[in-house]
Amino acid sequence: GIVSITITLFNKAIFSYYSFQFPLTLFVTQMILSLVFVNLLKVFSSETFGFPAFHLSKAVRLLPMAIGWWIYGISGVIALKYLNVPMFSAIRRFTTIIVMFGEWRLRDRIPPRKQQIAVVVMTFGAAVAGLTDITFNILGYLWVLVSFDNYFHIY
């Protein structure tokens, strides 16, 4: 949770304070740095941060999901460029409740009651925070909906 909030605030600061105009560059740079960091963790502490070696067959099988995640991430970063942080967070928090609904309808899985309550409270809190959006930007809403829609279709 802390990393997610930190990266969201960092990205918004880059767009707002520094007027950075290249969200794809920001996203790709963050992904490259993340891969380098994770691989360094594996090299220096493989017993704690170990993960399987790369296999092309597995990569090909996971490619549709990886492409979907990239679209989700890139459209989210672009949406953040146009929306304020509370509104961006409010809309993104609805993804969790949609996934819970999808698991129930498509896979007949029902999460534990405490988990359901936590997601509903989190989504309600995000919606209340987003109600104060006075900086309506249709482009931001469209990009976050691309992000949202893509996530649901890949799931």
PyMOL commands that set and color helices and strands:
alter all, ss='L'
color gray80, all
select helices_A, chain A and resi 2-16+23-44+46-49+56-82+85-107+113-130+138-154
alter helices_A, ss='H'
color red, helices_A
deselect
rebuild
show_as cartoon
